[in-house]
């Protein structure tokens, strides 16, 4: 619901920060402990969940050399490094900043196409013969959408405002192989996000110089030089992309994005910024490769999405007070889903610290971005697979392709 709130600029700065995410998440955990949410918290299960995550981390990354949780891993689905094989040879002649712009063009658009695909969709890669599902499938499909020049008005390997605005539903469905027998959840929502991105790039030339999403690298360089914090990078993403989200809470005309009305927390607003933080983590790799330094990444939060949330629910760190709620469908703005997401953030903070401690790693050396990639996201999928043949989340979500 589009709702104009009356807050100060200071409130706006706070709501567009990791501190706001943690404040509402901690409040929801405390409410849960007091019996005032749809969930019960079972602290006695905490150590077993931590051990489960560590087991998954050691299986995935025995040397503990873990990249940030980001979109880039999905481009390597089915053991094929598509960026190395297909993208790098085509852009290696450009300078480092232009290579970064191209990579950011790719990853920004790809992240916006990443909301849950649904259990029935799959992508069949012609070159490899592999069939890839869910987030990895979306990542690979979006990679080819980009590489085929479908996001550029000139057919180049780039994304441009005009190219995004000109993208049709038919082309998106064609590249993503959508059909009656291969349905993709939220096609309209995904297309709307990309078109909104095109409009935002045109209207915010200061943040996106050059008419491309990758122009944000020039904004960062002009504002901060070669060094900035994870929180500053997130704020650039939120300032740049906030307007693309449909029908959300606004303050002083500013669309807050993944922030929801929830009356039981301070300020009546629960912040998550899931896709924006996923985007922020995904921007780090190309920026680092271009010679930038990003500090204090550990101050960003975990991601309030259904794999991390599924981990804590499927492993019974939290449980529904009424099992019938698992059979019903829930909107993203429902109290139950907001509470689930808040609990996910609060408990990921605790799981991340406990995992790092058991592995003798500090939060700086082993930020949540690595705990997510090494363990909790994959542990959530593993837990889902052990309980449901289709690997679906434990709660039914009415997704519009813009949240999960």
C-alpha positions in Angstrom: 0.0 0.0 0.0 1.4 3.4 -1.0 1.4 5.5 2.2 2.9 8.9 2.8 4.4 9.1 6.3 5.4 12.3 8.1 8.9 12.0 9.3 12.1 14.1 9.3 15.1 13.8 7.0 16.9 12.3 10.0 14.2 9.6 10.2 14.7 9.0 6.5 18.4 8.6 6.8 17.8 6.1 9.6 15.2 4.0 7.7 17.7 3.7 4.8 20.4 2.1 7.0 21.3 -1.3 8.4 20.6 0.1 11.9 16.9 0.4 11.1 16.8 -3.1 9.8 18.3 -4.4 13.0 16.1 -2.2 15.2 12.8 -3.6 13.9 14.2 -7.1 13.7 15.3 -7.1 17.4 11.9 -5.7 18.4 10.2 -8.5 16.6 12.4 -11.1 18.3 11.6 -9.6 21.7 7.9 -9.6 20.8 8.2 -13.2 19.9 9.8 -14.1 23.2 6.9 -12.3 24.9 4.4 -14.4 22.9 3.1 -11.5 20.8 3.7 -12.7 17.3 2.6 -15.7 15.1 5.8 -17.6 16.1 7.4 -19.2 19.1 11.2 -19.0 19.6 13.0 -22.2 20.7 16.4 -21.1 22.0 17.4 -24.6 22.9 17.6 -25.4 19.2 20.1 -22.6 18.5 23.3 -24.6 18.8 22.1 -27.4 16.6 21.2 -24.9 13.9 24.7 -23.3 14.2 26.3 -26.8 13.9 24.1 -27.5 10.9 25.2 -24.3 9.1 28.9 -25.1 9.9 28.5 -28.6 8.5 27.1 -27.0 5.2 29.9 -24.5 5.1 32.6 -27.2 5.4 30.9 -29.2 2.7 30.7 -26.2 0.4 34.0 -24.5 1.2 36.4 -26.8 3.1 39.2 -24.2 3.0 36.8 -21.5 4.3 37.8 -19.3 1.3 34.3 -18.0 0.8 33.2 -15.2 -1.5 30.4 -12.7 -0.6 26.9 -14.0 -1.0 26.0 -12.4 -4.3 24.5 -12.9 -7.8 27.9 -13.8 -9.2 27.8 -17.3 -7.8 24.6 -18.0 -9.8 26.4 -17.3 -13.1 28.5 -20.4 -12.3 25.5 -22.7 -12.0 26.0 -26.4 -13.1 29.8 -25.9 -12.8 30.1 -23.5 -15.7 31.9 -20.2 -15.2 29.9 -18.2 -17.8 31.4 -14.8 -16.8 34.9 -16.1 -17.4 34.1 -18.0 -20.5 31.7 -15.6 -22.2 31.8 -12.1 -20.7 35.5 -11.5 -19.9 36.9 -12.3 -23.4 34.4 -9.7 -24.8 35.3 -6.9 -22.4 39.0 -7.5 -21.6 40.0 -4.7 -24.0 38.2 -2.0 -22.0 39.8 -0.1 -19.1 39.0 -1.2 -15.5 36.2 1.4 -15.0 34.4 0.4 -18.1 34.7 -3.3 -17.3 33.2 -2.4 -13.9 30.3 -0.5 -15.6 29.5 -3.5 -17.8 29.6 -5.9 -14.9 27.4 -3.6 -12.9 25.0 -3.3 -15.8 24.7 -7.1 -15.8 24.4 -7.7 -12.1 22.0 -4.9 -11.3 19.5 -6.0 -13.9 20.1 -9.7 -12.9 19.4 -9.0 -9.2 16.1 -7.3 -10.1 15.0 -10.4 -11.9 15.9 -12.6 -9.0 12.6 -12.8 -7.0 11.4 -16.4 -6.4 10.8 -18.3 -9.7 8.2 -20.7 -8.3 8.6 -24.5 -8.2 7.4 -25.2 -11.7 9.8 -23.0 -13.8 13.1 -24.2 -15.2 15.7 -22.9 -17.7 17.2 -25.2 -20.3 20.6 -24.0 -21.4 21.1 -24.7 -25.1 24.9 -24.6 -25.1 25.4 -27.0 -22.2 22.2 -29.1 -22.3 21.8 -28.4 -18.6 18.4 -27.7 -16.9 18.7 -25.1 -14.1 16.0 -24.1 -11.7 15.1 -21.4 -9.1 17.7 -18.6 -8.4 20.5 -20.2 -10.4 18.1 -20.6 -13.4 17.0 -17.0 -13.2 20.7 -15.9 -13.0 21.7 -17.9 -16.1 18.6 -16.7 -18.0 19.3 -13.1 -17.1 22.9 -13.6 -18.1 21.8 -14.5 -21.6 19.2 -11.7 -21.7 22.2 -9.3 -21.1 24.7 -11.0 -23.3 22.3 -11.1 -26.3 22.1 -7.3 -26.1 18.4 -7.3 -25.2 18.9 -4.6 -22.5 20.7 -2.2 -24.8 19.1 0.1 -27.3 22.1 -0.5 -29.6 22.4 -4.3 -29.1 25.7 -4.0 -27.2 26.7 -5.9 -24.1 25.4 -3.3 -21.7 22.2 -2.1 -20.2 20.8 1.3 -21.1 17.8 3.3 -20.0 16.4 3.2 -23.5 17.0 -0.5 -23.8 15.3 -1.3 -20.5 12.3 0.9 -21.4 12.0 -0.9 -24.7 12.1 -4.4 -23.3 8.9 -6.3 -24.1 7.1 -8.9 -22.1 7.4 -11.2 -25.2 11.2 -10.9 -25.3 11.5 -11.5 -21.6 9.2 -14.6 -21.8 11.1 -15.8 -24.9 14.6 -15.6 -23.2 13.3 -17.0 -19.9 11.5 -19.8 -21.8 8.2 -19.0 -20.2 5.2 -21.0 -21.4 2.0 -22.6 -20.1 4.0 -25.7 -19.3 6.9 -23.6 -17.9 5.3 -20.8 -15.8 7.4 -18.2 -14.1 6.0 -16.4 -11.1 5.7 -12.6 -11.4 6.7 -12.0 -15.0 4.8 -8.6 -15.1 6.5 -7.6 -11.8 9.9 -8.3 -13.1 9.3 -6.5 -16.4 7.9 -3.5 -14.4 11.1 -3.4 -12.3 13.3 -3.3 -15.3 11.2 -0.5 -16.9 11.2 1.4 -13.7 15.0 1.0 -13.6 15.1 2.6 -17.1 13.0 5.5 -15.9 15.1 6.0 -12.8 18.3 6.0 -14.7 16.9 8.8 -17.0 15.7 10.9 -14.0 18.7 10.4 -11.7 21.6 11.3 -14.0 23.7 12.3 -11.0 23.7 8.7 -9.7 23.6 7.0 -13.1 25.7 9.2 -15.4 25.9 7.9 -19.0 22.4 6.5 -19.0 23.4 3.1 -17.7 22.9 1.4 -14.3 26.7 0.7 -14.3 27.2 4.5 -14.2 26.8 4.2 -10.4 30.5 3.4 -10.3 31.2 7.0 -11.5 28.9 8.4 -8.8 30.7 6.4 -6.1 34.1 7.5 -7.4 33.2 11.2 -7.6 31.6 11.1 -4.1 33.9 8.9 -2.1 37.0 8.3 -4.1 38.4 4.8 -4.1 37.4 3.9 -0.6 33.9 3.7 1.0 31.9 1.7 3.5 29.3 -1.1 2.9 26.7 1.2 4.5 27.6 4.0 2.0 27.3 1.6 -0.9 23.9 0.4 0.3 22.7 4.0 0.6 23.8 4.7 -3.0 21.8 1.7 -4.1 18.8 2.8 -2.1 19.0 6.4 -3.3 19.5 5.2 -6.9 16.9 2.5 -7.0 14.3 3.3 -4.4 11.9 4.7 -6.9 11.6 1.4 -8.9 9.6 -0.4 -6.1 5.9 -0.4 -6.7 3.4 0.9 -4.1 5.5 1.1 -1.0 5.8 3.5 2.0 7.0 7.0 1.2 8.5 9.7 3.3 8.8 13.2 2.0 8.2 11.8 -1.5 11.0 9.3 -1.1 10.0 5.6 -1.8 11.5 3.5 1.0 11.4 0.3 -0.9 11.4 -2.9 1.2 10.0 -1.2 4.3 6.6 -2.2 5.7 4.0 -0.9 8.1 4.0 -3.0 11.3 2.5 -1.3 14.3 4.3 -3.3 17.0 7.8 -1.9 16.3 9.3 1.6 16.9 8.0 4.1 14.3 5.5 1.5 13.1 7.8 0.5 10.2 9.8 -2.7 9.7 12.8 -2.3 7.3 14.5 -5.1 5.4 16.0 -3.8 2.2 16.5 -7.4 1.1 17.0 -7.0 -2.7 19.0 -3.7 -2.1 21.4 -5.5 0.2 21.6 -8.5 -2.1 22.4 -5.9 -4.8 25.0 -4.2 -2.6 26.8 -7.5 -1.9 26.7 -8.2 -5.6 28.3 -4.9 -6.5 31.3 -5.5 -4.2 33.1 -8.0 -6.4 33.3 -5.9 -9.6 34.1 -2.8 -7.6 37.0 -4.5 -5.8 38.3 -5.8 -9.1 38.2 -2.3 -10.4 40.5 -1.2 -7.6 38.1 0.2 -5.1 38.3 -0.6 -1.3 35.1 -1.4 0.6 35.3 -1.4 4.4 32.8 -2.2 7.2 30.9 -4.7 5.1 30.1 -6.6 8.3 27.7 -3.7 9.3 25.3 -4.8 6.6 22.7 -7.4 7.7 21.6 -10.8 6.6 18.9 -11.2 3.9 15.2 -11.6 4.9 14.3 -14.0 2.2 12.8 -17.5 2.1 16.0 -19.6 2.2 17.4 -18.0 5.3 13.9 -17.7 6.8 13.2 -21.3 5.8 16.3 -22.5 7.7 15.1 -21.2 11.0 11.6 -22.4 10.5 12.4 -25.8 9.0 15.1 -26.5 11.7 12.5 -25.4 14.3 14.5 -22.6 15.8 11.1 -20.8 15.4 7.7 -22.5 14.9 4.3 -21.3 13.9 1.9 -21.1 16.9 -0.8 -22.5 14.6 0.2 -25.1 12.0 -2.7 -24.2 9.8 -0.9 -21.0 8.9 1.6 -23.1 6.9 -1.3 -24.2 4.6 -2.5 -20.6 3.9 -1.0 -18.1 1.4 0.4 -14.9 2.9 1.0 -11.5 1.3 4.4 -9.8 1.9 2.7 -7.0 3.8 1.0 -9.4 6.2 2.1 -9.4 9.9 3.0 -13.0 9.7 5.5 -12.5 6.8 6.9 -9.3 8.3 7.5 -11.2 11.6 9.1 -14.1 9.8 11.5 -11.8 8.0 12.3 -9.8 11.2 13.1 -13.0 13.0 15.3 -14.1 10.1 17.4 -10.9 10.4 17.7 -11.0 14.2 18.6 -14.7 14.3 21.0 -14.5 11.3 23.0 -11.9 13.3 23.3 -14.4 16.2 24.0 -17.4 14.0 26.7 -15.5 12.1 28.5 -14.5 15.3 28.3 -18.1 16.7 29.5 -19.6 13.4 32.4 -17.2 13.2 33.3 -17.9 16.9 33.3 -21.7 16.3 35.5 -21.2 13.2 37.8 -18.8 15.0 36.9 -16.0 12.7 36.2 -12.3 13.5 33.1 -10.5 12.1 35.5 -8.4 9.9 37.2 -11.5 8.5 34.0 -13.5 8.3 31.1 -11.0 7.7 27.5 -12.1 7.3 28.0 -11.9 3.5 30.3 -14.9 3.8 28.1 -16.8 6.4 25.2 -16.4 4.0 27.1 -17.7 1.0 28.9 -20.4 2.8 26.1 -21.7 4.9 22.8 -20.2 5.8 21.3 -19.9 2.3 22.5 -23.3 1.3 21.5 -24.8 4.7 18.0 -23.3 4.1 17.8 -25.1 0.8 19.1 -28.4 2.2 16.6 -28.2 5.0 13.8 -27.6 2.6 14.9 -30.4 0.3 14.8 -32.8 3.3 11.2 -31.9 4.1 9.6 -31.1 0.7 10.3 -32.8 -2.6 9.9 -29.5 -4.6 12.3 -27.7 -2.2 9.7 -25.0 -1.7 9.7 -22.5 1.2 7.9 -23.6 4.4 5.4 -20.7 4.1 3.3 -20.0 1.0 4.0 -16.4 -0.2 1.9 -14.5 -2.7 4.8 -13.1 -4.6 4.6 -10.3 -7.2 8.2 -10.8 -8.3 9.5 -7.9 -6.4 10.2 -9.1 -2.8 11.3 -12.7 -2.5 
